[in-house]
Amino acid sequence: MPESFIYYDHDYLLKKMVDEFKEKYGVECFAALHHNKRKTNLHIHMIFAERAVRAAGGKDCHPEYVL
């Protein structure tokens, strides 16, 4: 991500990126946003699945955004 994104609201940034990824690729996605100790490398880690994500017991699970 561009360095200037460090100044954006991180909750908004993460939600926007995940929502756009899910919309574009039609998959479920979990994500975490963070930067290194020097705050020079803001980035998102994403884990996605091409099938419905299910919680223990077989019920649908609702992904959360993690900061």
Secondary structure, DSSP 8 states (H G I E B T S, - for coil): --GGGGGS-HHHHHHHHHHHHHHHH--EEEEEEE--TTS---EEEEEEESS--B-TTS-B----EE-
